[in-house]
Amino acid sequence: MAETMRIDKFLKVSRLIKRRTVAKKACEDGNVFVNDSEVKPGNEVTIGDIIRIEYNESTVKVKVLTIKDHVKKEEVSDLIEYI
């Protein structure tokens, strides 16, 4: 189990964003924040970080519970907690 992971990869693995290229673009466009700081695709997330994703009309906020390279869709709830 990894202790850190790139934010663009974590967004894909946790299924918050469907594809890594879309996650990368969301970061580059300034729509992704970790602990209230805007992040770039290469920034790392760690356990306990708060991720906020701003979509057109809504915002999703989650807490990182654990970091894994691969998870089945049934196990996604082990990775994040919606706030």
PyMOL Python script that loads the backbone (N, CA, C, O; Angstrom):
from pymol import cmd

cmd.read_pdbstr("""\
ATOM      1  N   MET A   1       0.847  -1.191   0.000  1.00  0.00           N
ATOM      2  CA  MET A   1       0.000   0.000   0.000  1.00  0.00           C
ATOM      3  C   MET A   1       0.888   1.248   0.000  1.00  0.00           C
ATOM      4  O   MET A   1       1.807   1.368   0.810  1.00  0.00           O
ATOM      5  N   ALA A   2       0.606   2.149  -0.896  1.00  0.00           N
ATOM      6  CA  ALA A   2       1.385   3.372  -1.016  1.00  0.00           C
ATOM      7  C   ALA A   2       0.959   4.379   0.047  1.00  0.00           C
ATOM      8  O   ALA A   2      -0.181   4.366   0.513  1.00  0.00           O
ATOM      9  N   GLU A   3       1.888   5.247   0.422  1.00  0.00           N
ATOM     10  CA  GLU A   3       1.582   6.305   1.391  1.00  0.00           C
ATOM     11  C   GLU A   3       1.122   7.581   0.690  1.00  0.00           C
ATOM     12  O   GLU A   3       0.359   8.366   1.253  1.00  0.00           O
ATOM     13  N   THR A   4       1.590   7.780  -0.543  1.00  0.00           N
ATOM     14  CA  THR A   4       1.181   8.947  -1.327  1.00  0.00           C
ATOM     15  C   THR A   4       0.869   8.499  -2.744  1.00  0.00           C
ATOM     16  O   THR A   4       1.262   7.414  -3.174  1.00  0.00           O
ATOM     17  N   MET A   5       0.149   9.362  -3.463  1.00  0.00           N
ATOM     18  CA  MET A   5      -0.179   9.080  -4.862  1.00  0.00           C
ATOM     19  C   MET A   5      -0.436  10.409  -5.557  1.00  0.00           C
ATOM     20  O   MET A   5      -0.911  11.362  -4.939  1.00  0.00           O
ATOM     21  N   ARG A   6      -0.121  10.464  -6.834  1.00  0.00           N
ATOM     22  CA  ARG A   6      -0.442  11.660  -7.620  1.00  0.00           C
ATOM     23  C   ARG A   6      -1.949  11.905  -7.576  1.00  0.00           C
ATOM     24  O   ARG A   6      -2.738  10.960  -7.624  1.00  0.00           O
ATOM     25  N   ILE A   7      -2.340  13.157  -7.485  1.00  0.00           N
ATOM     26  CA  ILE A   7      -3.764  13.490  -7.381  1.00  0.00           C
ATOM     27  C   ILE A   7      -4.541  13.041  -8.614  1.00  0.00           C
ATOM     28  O   ILE A   7      -5.666  12.560  -8.481  1.00  0.00           O
ATOM     29  N   ASP A   8      -3.971  13.186  -9.814  1.00  0.00           N
ATOM     30  CA  ASP A   8      -4.718  12.775 -11.010  1.00  0.00           C
ATOM     31  C   ASP A   8      -4.971  11.267 -11.021  1.00  0.00           C
ATOM     32  O   ASP A   8      -6.041  10.818 -11.432  1.00  0.00           O
ATOM     33  N   LYS A   9      -3.995  10.493 -10.574  1.00  0.00           N
ATOM     34  CA  LYS A   9      -4.182   9.039 -10.509  1.00  0.00           C
ATOM     35  C   LYS A   9      -5.184   8.672  -9.412  1.00  0.00           C
ATOM     36  O   LYS A   9      -6.021   7.791  -9.610  1.00  0.00           O
ATOM     37  N   PHE A  10      -5.105   9.342  -8.256  1.00  0.00           N
ATOM     38  CA  PHE A  10      -6.031   9.038  -7.166  1.00  0.00           C
ATOM     39  C   PHE A  10      -7.473   9.318  -7.563  1.00  0.00           C
ATOM     40  O   PHE A  10      -8.371   8.548  -7.222  1.00  0.00           O
ATOM     41  N   LEU A  11      -7.699  10.401  -8.275  1.00  0.00           N
ATOM     42  CA  LEU A  11      -9.059  10.734  -8.711  1.00  0.00           C
ATOM     43  C   LEU A  11      -9.621   9.642  -9.618  1.00  0.00           C
ATOM     44  O   LEU A  11     -10.813   9.339  -9.558  1.00  0.00           O
ATOM     45  N   LYS A  12      -8.771   9.051 -10.456  1.00  0.00           N
ATOM     46  CA  LYS A  12      -9.206   7.973 -11.325  1.00  0.00           C
ATOM     47  C   LYS A  12      -9.429   6.691 -10.529  1.00  0.00           C
ATOM     48  O   LYS A  12     -10.471   6.052 -10.670  1.00  0.00           O
ATOM     49  N   VAL A  13      -8.463   6.306  -9.692  1.00  0.00           N
ATOM     50  CA  VAL A  13      -8.562   5.061  -8.921  1.00  0.00           C
ATOM     51  C   VAL A  13      -9.788   5.093  -8.005  1.00  0.00           C
ATOM     52  O   VAL A  13     -10.474   4.083  -7.847  1.00  0.00           O
ATOM     53  N   SER A  14     -10.059   6.247  -7.408  1.00  0.00           N
ATOM     54  CA  SER A  14     -11.193   6.371  -6.492  1.00  0.00           C
ATOM     55  C   SER A  14     -12.519   6.561  -7.225  1.00  0.00           C
ATOM     56  O   SER A  14     -13.584   6.619  -6.611  1.00  0.00           O
ATOM     57  N   ARG A  15     -12.430   6.655  -8.546  1.00  0.00           N
ATOM     58  CA  ARG A  15     -13.593   6.826  -9.410  1.00  0.00           C
ATOM     59  C   ARG A  15     -14.348   8.141  -9.173  1.00  0.00           C
ATOM     60  O   ARG A  15     -15.534   8.246  -9.482  1.00  0.00           O
ATOM     61  N   LEU A  16     -13.655   9.131  -8.626  1.00  0.00           N
ATOM     62  CA  LEU A  16     -14.254  10.459  -8.518  1.00  0.00           C
ATOM     63  C   LEU A  16     -14.325  11.101  -9.904  1.00  0.00           C
ATOM     64  O   LEU A  16     -15.246  11.860 -10.206  1.00  0.00           O
ATOM     65  N   ILE A  17     -13.330  10.778 -10.744  1.00  0.00           N
ATOM     66  CA  ILE A  17     -13.328  11.197 -12.145  1.00  0.00           C
ATOM     67  C   ILE A  17     -13.013   9.949 -12.955  1.00  0.00           C
ATOM     68  O   ILE A  17     -12.129   9.171 -12.598  1.00  0.00           O
ATOM     69  N   LYS A  18     -13.743   9.767 -14.046  1.00  0.00           N
ATOM     70  CA  LYS A  18     -13.703   8.496 -14.773  1.00  0.00           C
ATOM     71  C   LYS A  18     -12.363   8.190 -15.441  1.00  0.00           C
ATOM     72  O   LYS A  18     -11.904   7.048 -15.411  1.00  0.00           O
ATOM     73  N   ARG A  19     -11.734   9.199 -16.044  1.00  0.00           N
ATOM     74  CA  ARG A  19     -10.479   8.962 -16.755  1.00  0.00           C
ATOM     75  C   ARG A  19      -9.380   9.865 -16.223  1.00  0.00           C
ATOM     76  O   ARG A  19      -9.637  10.982 -15.776  1.00  0.00           O
ATOM     77  N   ARG A  20      -8.149   9.363 -16.278  1.00  0.00           N
ATOM     78  CA  ARG A  20      -7.013  10.126 -15.756  1.00  0.00           C
ATOM     79  C   ARG A  20      -6.771  11.390 -16.578  1.00  0.00           C
ATOM     80  O   ARG A  20      -6.375  12.414 -16.020  1.00  0.00           O
ATOM     81  N   THR A  21      -6.998  11.341 -17.879  1.00  0.00           N
ATOM     82  CA  THR A  21      -6.808  12.542 -18.693  1.00  0.00           C
ATOM     83  C   THR A  21      -7.794  13.638 -18.297  1.00  0.00           C
ATOM     84  O   THR A  21      -7.455  14.822 -18.310  1.00  0.00           O
ATOM     85  N   VAL A  22      -9.010  13.237 -17.946  1.00  0.00           N
ATOM     86  CA  VAL A  22     -10.015  14.208 -17.493  1.00  0.00           C
ATOM     87  C   VAL A  22      -9.609  14.763 -16.121  1.00  0.00           C
ATOM     88  O   VAL A  22      -9.774  15.954 -15.857  1.00  0.00           O
ATOM     89  N   ALA A  23      -9.083  13.905 -15.260  1.00  0.00           N
ATOM     90  CA  ALA A  23      -8.611  14.346 -13.943  1.00  0.00           C
ATOM     91  C   ALA A  23      -7.457  15.332 -14.101  1.00  0.00           C
ATOM     92  O   ALA A  23      -7.391  16.340 -13.399  1.00  0.00           O
ATOM     93  N   LYS A  24      -6.558  15.035 -15.020  1.00  0.00           N
ATOM     94  CA  LYS A  24      -5.416  15.928 -15.272  1.00  0.00           C
ATOM     95  C   LYS A  24      -5.903  17.301 -15.736  1.00  0.00           C
ATOM     96  O   LYS A  24      -5.423  18.334 -15.267  1.00  0.00           O
ATOM     97  N   LYS A  25      -6.863  17.296 -16.662  1.00  0.00           N
ATOM     98  CA  LYS A  25      -7.401  18.568 -17.170  1.00  0.00           C
ATOM     99  C   LYS A  25      -8.120  19.345 -16.068  1.00  0.00           C
ATOM    100  O   LYS A  25      -7.999  20.567 -15.994  1.00  0.00           O
ATOM    101  N   ALA A  26      -8.863  18.647 -15.214  1.00  0.00           N
ATOM    102  CA  ALA A  26      -9.551  19.314 -14.102  1.00  0.00           C
ATOM    103  C   ALA A  26      -8.537  19.997 -13.176  1.00  0.00           C
ATOM    104  O   ALA A  26      -8.778  21.105 -12.697  1.00  0.00           O
ATOM    105  N   CYS A  27      -7.414  19.338 -12.931  1.00  0.00           N
ATOM    106  CA  CYS A  27      -6.358  19.935 -12.101  1.00  0.00           C
ATOM    107  C   CYS A  27      -5.751  21.149 -12.792  1.00  0.00           C
ATOM    108  O   CYS A  27      -5.563  22.196 -12.173  1.00  0.00           O
ATOM    109  N   GLU A  28      -5.448  21.002 -14.079  1.00  0.00           N
ATOM    110  CA  GLU A  28      -4.846  22.108 -14.837  1.00  0.00           C
ATOM    111  C   GLU A  28      -5.780  23.314 -14.934  1.00  0.00           C
ATOM    112  O   GLU A  28      -5.321  24.455 -14.991  1.00  0.00           O
ATOM    113  N   ASP A  29      -7.090  23.058 -14.954  1.00  0.00           N
ATOM    114  CA  ASP A  29      -8.072  24.142 -15.058  1.00  0.00           C
ATOM    115  C   ASP A  29      -8.388  24.795 -13.720  1.00  0.00           C
ATOM    116  O   ASP A  29      -9.179  25.736 -13.662  1.00  0.00           O
ATOM    117  N   GLY A  30      -7.772  24.302 -12.632  1.00  0.00           N
ATOM    118  CA  GLY A  30      -7.979  24.908 -11.317  1.00  0.00           C
ATOM    119  C   GLY A  30      -9.257  24.484 -10.634  1.00  0.00           C
ATOM    120  O   GLY A  30      -9.788  25.227  -9.808  1.00  0.00           O
ATOM    121  N   ASN A  31      -9.772  23.292 -10.960  1.00  0.00           N
ATOM    122  CA  ASN A  31     -11.019  22.821 -10.361  1.00  0.00           C
ATOM    123  C   ASN A  31     -10.818  21.835  -9.219  1.00  0.00           C
ATOM    124  O   ASN A  31     -11.792  21.386  -8.615  1.00  0.00           O
ATOM    125  N   VAL A  32      -9.559  21.489  -8.909  1.00  0.00           N
ATOM    126  CA  VAL A  32      -9.283  20.506  -7.866  1.00  0.00           C
ATOM    127  C   VAL A  32      -8.436  21.159  -6.777  1.00  0.00           C
ATOM    128  O   VAL A  32      -7.442  21.828  -7.057  1.00  0.00           O
ATOM    129  N   PHE A  33      -8.853  20.947  -5.527  1.00  0.00           N
ATOM    130  CA  PHE A  33      -8.162  21.522  -4.379  1.00  0.00           C
ATOM    131  C   PHE A  33      -7.880  20.424  -3.364  1.00  0.00           C
ATOM    132  O   PHE A  33      -8.721  19.554  -3.141  1.00  0.00           O
ATOM    133  N   VAL A  34      -6.710  20.458  -2.753  1.00  0.00           N
ATOM    134  CA  VAL A  34      -6.371  19.548  -1.663  1.00  0.00           C
ATOM    135  C   VAL A  34      -6.059  20.419  -0.454  1.00  0.00           C
ATOM    136  O   VAL A  34      -5.176  21.275  -0.501  1.00  0.00           O
ATOM    137  N   ASN A  35      -6.791  20.189   0.625  1.00  0.00           N
ATOM    138  CA  ASN A  35      -6.653  20.998   1.843  1.00  0.00           C
ATOM    139  C   ASN A  35      -6.747  22.488   1.524  1.00  0.00           C
ATOM    140  O   ASN A  35      -5.962  23.293   2.026  1.00  0.00           O
ATOM    141  N   ASP A  36      -7.719  22.843   0.683  1.00  0.00           N
ATOM    142  CA  ASP A  36      -8.028  24.220   0.274  1.00  0.00           C
ATOM    143  C   ASP A  36      -6.940  24.907  -0.542  1.00  0.00           C
ATOM    144  O   ASP A  36      -6.956  26.131  -0.675  1.00  0.00           O
ATOM    145  N   SER A  37      -5.990  24.141  -1.094  1.00  0.00           N
ATOM    146  CA  SER A  37      -4.979  24.695  -1.988  1.00  0.00           C
ATOM    147  C   SER A  37      -5.168  24.104  -3.380  1.00  0.00           C
ATOM    148  O   SER A  37      -5.342  22.896  -3.534  1.00  0.00           O
ATOM    149  N   GLU A  38      -5.131  24.967  -4.390  1.00  0.00           N
ATOM    150  CA  GLU A  38      -5.249  24.492  -5.765  1.00  0.00           C
ATOM    151  C   GLU A  38      -4.055  23.595  -6.091  1.00  0.00           C
ATOM    152  O   GLU A  38      -2.924  23.900  -5.716  1.00  0.00           O
ATOM    153  N   VAL A  39      -4.312  22.489  -6.792  1.00  0.00           N
ATOM    154  CA  VAL A  39      -3.236  21.549  -7.088  1.00  0.00           C
ATOM    155  C   VAL A  39      -3.062  21.338  -8.586  1.00  0.00           C
ATOM    156  O   VAL A  39      -3.976  21.564  -9.379  1.00  0.00           O
ATOM    157  N   LYS A  40      -1.872  20.901  -8.943  1.00  0.00           N
ATOM    158  CA  LYS A  40      -1.550  20.502 -10.308  1.00  0.00           C
ATOM    159  C   LYS A  40      -1.603  18.978 -10.367  1.00  0.00           C
ATOM    160  O   LYS A  40      -1.589  18.331  -9.320  1.00  0.00           O
ATOM    161  N   PRO A  41      -1.665  18.386 -11.559  1.00  0.00           N
ATOM    162  CA  PRO A  41      -1.816  16.929 -11.689  1.00  0.00           C
ATOM    163  C   PRO A  41      -0.735  16.116 -10.978  1.00  0.00           C
ATOM    164  O   PRO A  41      -1.000  14.996 -10.541  1.00  0.00           O
ATOM    165  N   GLY A  42       0.473  16.658 -10.853  1.00  0.00           N
ATOM    166  CA  GLY A  42       1.569  15.920 -10.241  1.00  0.00           C
ATOM    167  C   GLY A  42       1.648  16.030  -8.729  1.00  0.00           C
ATOM    168  O   GLY A  42       2.477  15.366  -8.107  1.00  0.00           O
ATOM    169  N   ASN A  43       0.800  16.856  -8.126  1.00  0.00           N
ATOM    170  CA  ASN A  43       0.813  16.980  -6.668  1.00  0.00           C
ATOM    171  C   ASN A  43       0.421  15.666  -6.011  1.00  0.00           C
ATOM    172  O   ASN A  43      -0.376  14.906  -6.561  1.00  0.00           O
ATOM    173  N   GLU A  44       0.977  15.399  -4.841  1.00  0.00           N
ATOM    174  CA  GLU A  44       0.718  14.156  -4.124  1.00  0.00           C
ATOM    175  C   GLU A  44      -0.416  14.343  -3.111  1.00  0.00           C
ATOM    176  O   GLU A  44      -0.573  15.418  -2.533  1.00  0.00           O
ATOM    177  N   VAL A  45      -1.196  13.290  -2.908  1.00  0.00           N
ATOM    178  CA  VAL A  45      -2.170  13.261  -1.822  1.00  0.00           C
ATOM    179  C   VAL A  45      -1.731  12.209  -0.818  1.00  0.00           C
ATOM    180  O   VAL A  45      -1.103  11.214  -1.181  1.00  0.00           O
ATOM    181  N   THR A  46      -2.065  12.433   0.440  1.00  0.00           N
ATOM    182  CA  THR A  46      -1.748  11.483   1.500  1.00  0.00           C
ATOM    183  C   THR A  46      -3.015  11.194   2.293  1.00  0.00           C
ATOM    184  O   THR A  46      -4.025  11.882   2.141  1.00  0.00           O
ATOM    185  N   ILE A  47      -2.956  10.188   3.127  1.00  0.00           N
ATOM    186  CA  ILE A  47      -4.102   9.817   3.956  1.00  0.00           C
ATOM    187  C   ILE A  47      -4.458  10.991   4.867  1.00  0.00           C
ATOM    188  O   ILE A  47      -3.585  11.590   5.495  1.00  0.00           O
ATOM    189  N   GLY A  48      -5.741  11.307   4.930  1.00  0.00           N
ATOM    190  CA  GLY A  48      -6.215  12.407   5.765  1.00  0.00           C
ATOM    191  C   GLY A  48      -6.449  13.697   4.996  1.00  0.00           C
ATOM    192  O   GLY A  48      -7.083  14.615   5.516  1.00  0.00           O
ATOM    193  N   ASP A  49      -5.951  13.786   3.771  1.00  0.00           N
ATOM    194  CA  ASP A  49      -6.162  14.993   2.967  1.00  0.00           C
ATOM    195  C   ASP A  49      -7.637  15.144   2.605  1.00  0.00           C
ATOM    196  O   ASP A  49      -8.364  14.161   2.465  1.00  0.00           O
ATOM    197  N   ILE A  50      -8.057  16.395   2.458  1.00  0.00           N
ATOM    198  CA  ILE A  50      -9.411  16.719   2.022  1.00  0.00           C
ATOM    199  C   ILE A  50      -9.328  17.188   0.566  1.00  0.00           C
ATOM    200  O   ILE A  50      -8.632  18.154   0.254  1.00  0.00           O
ATOM    201  N   ILE A  51     -10.046  16.489  -0.317  1.00  0.00           N
ATOM    202  CA  ILE A  51     -10.057  16.833  -1.740  1.00  0.00           C
ATOM    203  C   ILE A  51     -11.394  17.480  -2.068  1.00  0.00           C
ATOM    204  O   ILE A  51     -12.453  16.965  -1.710  1.00  0.00           O
ATOM    205  N   ARG A  52     -11.328  18.622  -2.758  1.00  0.00           N
ATOM    206  CA  ARG A  52     -12.547  19.308  -3.210  1.00  0.00           C
ATOM    207  C   ARG A  52     -12.474  19.442  -4.727  1.00  0.00           C
ATOM    208  O   ARG A  52     -11.487  19.942  -5.266  1.00  0.00           O
ATOM    209  N   ILE A  53     -13.518  18.994  -5.406  1.00  0.00           N
ATOM    210  CA  ILE A  53     -13.596  19.100  -6.859  1.00  0.00           C
ATOM    211  C   ILE A  53     -14.788  19.997  -7.183  1.00  0.00           C
ATOM    212  O   ILE A  53     -15.913  19.728  -6.763  1.00  0.00           O
ATOM    213  N   GLU A  54     -14.531  21.054  -7.926  1.00  0.00           N
ATOM    214  CA  GLU A  54     -15.590  21.978  -8.301  1.00  0.00           C
ATOM    215  C   GLU A  54     -16.006  21.710  -9.734  1.00  0.00           C
ATOM    216  O   GLU A  54     -15.221  21.884 -10.666  1.00  0.00           O
ATOM    217  N   TYR A  55     -17.261  21.282  -9.900  1.00  0.00           N
ATOM    218  CA  TYR A  55     -17.844  21.071 -11.222  1.00  0.00           C
ATOM    219  C   TYR A  55     -18.601  22.331 -11.602  1.00  0.00           C
ATOM    220  O   TYR A  55     -18.562  23.319 -10.870  1.00  0.00           O
ATOM    221  N   ASN A  56     -19.285  22.310 -12.731  1.00  0.00           N
ATOM    222  CA  ASN A  56     -20.008  23.491 -13.204  1.00  0.00           C
ATOM    223  C   ASN A  56     -20.900  24.094 -12.131  1.00  0.00           C
ATOM    224  O   ASN A  56     -20.766  25.272 -11.800  1.00  0.00           O
ATOM    225  N   GLU A  57     -21.800  23.299 -11.593  1.00  0.00           N
ATOM    226  CA  GLU A  57     -22.796  23.833 -10.657  1.00  0.00           C
ATOM    227  C   GLU A  57     -22.708  23.200  -9.281  1.00  0.00           C
ATOM    228  O   GLU A  57     -23.463  23.570  -8.382  1.00  0.00           O
ATOM    229  N   SER A  58     -21.795  22.251  -9.101  1.00  0.00           N
ATOM    230  CA  SER A  58     -21.742  21.562  -7.811  1.00  0.00           C
ATOM    231  C   SER A  58     -20.304  21.345  -7.363  1.00  0.00           C
ATOM    232  O   SER A  58     -19.356  21.529  -8.126  1.00  0.00           O
ATOM    233  N   THR A  59     -20.171  20.950  -6.108  1.00  0.00           N
ATOM    234  CA  THR A  59     -18.863  20.693  -5.521  1.00  0.00           C
ATOM    235  C   THR A  59     -18.909  19.353  -4.800  1.00  0.00           C
ATOM    236  O   THR A  59     -19.878  19.040  -4.109  1.00  0.00           O
ATOM    237  N   VAL A  60     -17.853  18.568  -4.967  1.00  0.00           N
ATOM    238  CA  VAL A  60     -17.720  17.298  -4.266  1.00  0.00           C
ATOM    239  C   VAL A  60     -16.536  17.428  -3.320  1.00  0.00           C
ATOM    240  O   VAL A  60     -15.462  17.885  -3.710  1.00  0.00           O
ATOM    241  N   LYS A  61     -16.745  17.021  -2.069  1.00  0.00           N
ATOM    242  CA  LYS A  61     -15.690  17.116  -1.067  1.00  0.00           C
ATOM    243  C   LYS A  61     -15.543  15.756  -0.397  1.00  0.00           C
ATOM    244  O   LYS A  61     -16.519  15.195   0.101  1.00  0.00           O
ATOM    245  N   VAL A  62     -14.310  15.222  -0.384  1.00  0.00           N
ATOM    246  CA  VAL A  62     -14.062  13.908   0.200  1.00  0.00           C
ATOM    247  C   VAL A  62     -12.793  13.932   1.045  1.00  0.00           C
ATOM    248  O   VAL A  62     -11.917  14.778   0.865  1.00  0.00           O
ATOM    249  N   LYS A  63     -12.720  12.986   1.965  1.00  0.00           N
ATOM    250  CA  LYS A  63     -11.519  12.790   2.785  1.00  0.00           C
ATOM    251  C   LYS A  63     -10.860  11.492   2.335  1.00  0.00           C
ATOM    252  O   LYS A  63     -11.535  10.484   2.123  1.00  0.00           O
ATOM    253  N   VAL A  64      -9.532  11.525   2.190  1.00  0.00           N
ATOM    254  CA  VAL A  64      -8.780  10.343   1.784  1.00  0.00           C
ATOM    255  C   VAL A  64      -8.596   9.442   3.006  1.00  0.00           C
ATOM    256  O   VAL A  64      -7.982   9.847   3.993  1.00  0.00           O
ATOM    257  N   LEU A  65      -9.133   8.210   2.938  1.00  0.00           N
ATOM    258  CA  LEU A  65      -9.019   7.267   4.050  1.00  0.00           C
ATOM    259  C   LEU A  65      -7.835   6.325   3.892  1.00  0.00           C
ATOM    260  O   LEU A  65      -7.167   5.985   4.868  1.00  0.00           O
ATOM    261  N   THR A  66      -7.581   5.906   2.665  1.00  0.00           N
ATOM    262  CA  THR A  66      -6.447   5.026   2.372  1.00  0.00           C
ATOM    263  C   THR A  66      -6.063   5.215   0.914  1.00  0.00           C
ATOM    264  O   THR A  66      -6.832   5.757   0.120  1.00  0.00           O
ATOM    265  N   ILE A  67      -4.865   4.761   0.573  1.00  0.00           N
ATOM    266  CA  ILE A  67      -4.381   4.898  -0.797  1.00  0.00           C
ATOM    267  C   ILE A  67      -3.962   3.528  -1.299  1.00  0.00           C
ATOM    268  O   ILE A  67      -3.134   2.853  -0.687  1.00  0.00           O
ATOM    269  N   LYS A  68      -4.546   3.126  -2.420  1.00  0.00           N
ATOM    270  CA  LYS A  68      -4.206   1.859  -3.064  1.00  0.00           C
ATOM    271  C   LYS A  68      -4.067   2.099  -4.558  1.00  0.00           C
ATOM    272  O   LYS A  68      -4.716   2.987  -5.112  1.00  0.00           O
ATOM    273  N   ASP A  69      -3.219   1.305  -5.214  1.00  0.00           N
ATOM    274  CA  ASP A  69      -3.011   1.461  -6.650  1.00  0.00           C
ATOM    275  C   ASP A  69      -4.191   0.951  -7.468  1.00  0.00           C
ATOM    276  O   ASP A  69      -4.519   1.521  -8.509  1.00  0.00           O
ATOM    277  N   HIS A  70      -4.826  -0.112  -7.006  1.00  0.00           N
ATOM    278  CA  HIS A  70      -5.945  -0.699  -7.737  1.00  0.00           C
ATOM    279  C   HIS A  70      -7.036  -1.098  -6.756  1.00  0.00           C
ATOM    280  O   HIS A  70      -6.757  -1.696  -5.717  1.00  0.00           O
ATOM    281  N   VAL A  71      -8.281  -0.765  -7.087  1.00  0.00           N
ATOM    282  CA  VAL A  71      -9.411  -1.201  -6.265  1.00  0.00           C
ATOM    283  C   VAL A  71     -10.559  -1.613  -7.174  1.00  0.00           C
ATOM    284  O   VAL A  71     -10.725  -1.086  -8.273  1.00  0.00           O
ATOM    285  N   LYS A  72     -11.336  -2.557  -6.694  1.00  0.00           N
ATOM    286  CA  LYS A  72     -12.566  -2.925  -7.393  1.00  0.00           C
ATOM    287  C   LYS A  72     -13.613  -1.882  -7.053  1.00  0.00           C
ATOM    288  O   LYS A  72     -13.500  -1.186  -6.044  1.00  0.00           O
ATOM    289  N   LYS A  73     -14.636  -1.773  -7.896  1.00  0.00           N
ATOM    290  CA  LYS A  73     -15.627  -0.716  -7.650  1.00  0.00           C
ATOM    291  C   LYS A  73     -16.354  -0.905  -6.333  1.00  0.00           C
ATOM    292  O   LYS A  73     -16.839   0.066  -5.753  1.00  0.00           O
ATOM    293  N   GLU A  74     -16.441  -2.147  -5.846  1.00  0.00           N
ATOM    294  CA  GLU A  74     -17.096  -2.392  -4.553  1.00  0.00           C
ATOM    295  C   GLU A  74     -16.254  -1.871  -3.386  1.00  0.00           C
ATOM    296  O   GLU A  74     -16.781  -1.632  -2.299  1.00  0.00           O
ATOM    297  N   GLU A  75     -14.950  -1.695  -3.609  1.00  0.00           N
ATOM    298  CA  GLU A  75     -14.042  -1.284  -2.532  1.00  0.00           C
ATOM    299  C   GLU A  75     -13.754   0.213  -2.520  1.00  0.00           C
ATOM    300  O   GLU A  75     -12.979   0.682  -1.687  1.00  0.00           O
ATOM    301  N   VAL A  76     -14.362   0.969  -3.429  1.00  0.00           N
ATOM    302  CA  VAL A  76     -14.084   2.401  -3.514  1.00  0.00           C
ATOM    303  C   VAL A  76     -14.423   3.112  -2.210  1.00  0.00           C
ATOM    304  O   VAL A  76     -13.737   4.062  -1.832  1.00  0.00           O
ATOM    305  N   SER A  77     -15.457   2.674  -1.525  1.00  0.00           N
ATOM    306  CA  SER A  77     -15.860   3.332  -0.275  1.00  0.00           C
ATOM    307  C   SER A  77     -14.789   3.192   0.806  1.00  0.00           C
ATOM    308  O   SER A  77     -14.819   3.927   1.793  1.00  0.00           O
ATOM    309  N   ASP A  78     -13.839   2.259   0.641  1.00  0.00           N
ATOM    310  CA  ASP A  78     -12.721   2.141   1.578  1.00  0.00           C
ATOM    311  C   ASP A  78     -11.688   3.244   1.379  1.00  0.00           C
ATOM    312  O   ASP A  78     -10.924   3.554   2.294  1.00  0.00           O
ATOM    313  N   LEU A  79     -11.660   3.838   0.187  1.00  0.00           N
ATOM    314  CA  LEU A  79     -10.663   4.854  -0.142  1.00  0.00           C
ATOM    315  C   LEU A  79     -11.056   6.250   0.348  1.00  0.00           C
ATOM    316  O   LEU A  79     -10.219   7.011   0.834  1.00  0.00           O
ATOM    317  N   ILE A  80     -12.343   6.568   0.210  1.00  0.00           N
ATOM    318  CA  ILE A  80     -12.775   7.954   0.468  1.00  0.00           C
ATOM    319  C   ILE A  80     -14.019   7.988   1.349  1.00  0.00           C
ATOM    320  O   ILE A  80     -14.781   7.025   1.437  1.00  0.00           O
ATOM    321  N   GLU A  81     -14.190   9.129   1.992  1.00  0.00           N
ATOM    322  CA  GLU A  81     -15.404   9.396   2.786  1.00  0.00           C
ATOM    323  C   GLU A  81     -15.941  10.744   2.319  1.00  0.00           C
ATOM    324  O   GLU A  81     -15.235  11.752   2.353  1.00  0.00           O
ATOM    325  N   TYR A  82     -17.190  10.750   1.887  1.00  0.00           N
ATOM    326  CA  TYR A  82     -17.808  12.005   1.455  1.00  0.00           C
ATOM    327  C   TYR A  82     -18.068  12.899   2.665  1.00  0.00           C
ATOM    328  O   TYR A  82     -18.517  12.439   3.715  1.00  0.00           O
ATOM    329  N   ILE A  83     -17.777  14.175   2.492  1.00  0.00           N
ATOM    330  CA  ILE A  83     -17.969  15.139   3.585  1.00  0.00           C
ATOM    331  C   ILE A  83     -19.157  16.034   3.234  1.00  0.00           C
ATOM    332  O   ILE A  83     -19.509  16.924   4.007  1.00  0.00           O
TER     333      ILE A  83
END
""", "prot")
cmd.dss("prot")
cmd.show_as("cartoon", "prot")
cmd.util.cbc("prot")
cmd.orient("prot")
